[in-house]
Amino acid sequence: MTPQSRGTSIGAHIRLCCLFPSLILASLSGFPSSSQDTRQQNAELSFNGELQKGIALAQKGDLKGAEEAFEEAVVLQPRDPRALTALGQVQEQSGKLSESIETFSRVIELDPLSAEAHENLAIALGDRTDLAAALKESSMATRLAPRAANAHFLRGRLLNDLGEHEAARDEFRKALDIDPKYSEALYYWAAVEGDEGNTVTQGNLLKRYLILRPDQAAAFNQLGHVLEQEHRESEAVVAWRRAIALNPQYSEAIYSLARALSRTDPVQSKQLMERVQGLEHDQQTIDRVNLLGNQANAKMYEANYKGAIDDLTNAIGLCGRCGLLGALEKNLGLAYCHAGQLDSGERELKIAETLIPDDPSVSAALQTLERQRRRALGNSQ
């Protein structure tokens, strides 16, 4: 299996809630002007003030304060879709999925023809692993806004998680037809091709992605493996060097480069292998991997799956080929599954299965994932 790209941003994996980080700002622009009546004018000013306050707090990462400000705005104008949308997004990003779903449902009641509202509801439902309902909402969004790249990308993500790779591929293609610079559509389309063994297409898509996102070390690492499979070793070496330049502690990429240079430059290959071993046995690195793993477990317990995915991704990057890799891969797979990202979850669990074949919980998780996928597909018909 070709190693897939991992990372802490949407460019590496990501979670559905991170697809539209600008929606709060976009949806709250153009506030209404003051009205004739002084009391109404003051109410409008207070309402707008709470919205602006919420935006400022959200930009600073203070989701709790932003939620309180948006809740106050909703109290002032309970039927304003902008305030409800902002509140729902903050609730979703805070992991309050039930509240977020309820809030977005209220927006749809106010404006059933809003594609954005259906997208937002689909994102929250997807994060709660209600993939069948999420797919229905995303399909509604694409019908209401057939030229919205976000809507097609979201539907593609959900179809991919449900194992409908051909349909997912079509949605990613539509998103790119609308917006050729939609980098994440390229990334996830590349993953589809990788899962099906289409390495040439996967490599071409990754190259297009990296033109748009040249800061993604994990994607360069992945490209290196794809090029190696195509027996294009010199190009693979270039890709791994780029990955290491972006992340000097990227043990997996350093190991791959060392292995690739074993015949053409044995001296440098040996130096790189020693560097990998040094990283894997460095006590600070080991302590950091353990810390990130423990943090991820705590976040999983709190249902903060995005945080757990970020911590586990960072831990795997530091671990390289350390003894904890199998357990980290398993936990990352479980975190993805809990977050509704079944395709990524399956990929990580299969990697874990090769590393810790005697762990029965990995096989059990893969069986549960497949049942979850079949159930969601049945409910979406």
Buried (B, 14 or more C-beta within 10 A) or exposed (E): EBBBBBBBBBBBBBBBBBBBEEBBEEBBEEEEEBEEEEEEEEBBEBBBBBBBBBBEBBEEEBBEBBBBBBBBBBEBBEEBBBBBBBBBBBBBBBBBBEBBBBBBBBBBEEBEEBBBBBBBBBBBBBBBBBBBBBBBBBBBBBEBBEEBBBBBBBBBBBBBBBBBBEBBBBBBBBBBEBBEEBBBBBBBBBBBBBBEEBBEBBBBBBBBBBEBBEEBBBBBBBBBBBBBBEEBBEBBBBBBBBBBEBBEBBBBBBBBBBBBBEEEBEEEBEEBBEBBBEBBEEEEBBEBBEEBBEBBBEBBEEBBBBBBBBBBBBBBBBBBEBEBBBBBBBBBBBBBBBBBBBBBBBBBBBBBBEBBEEBEEBEEBBEEBEEBBEEBBEEBE
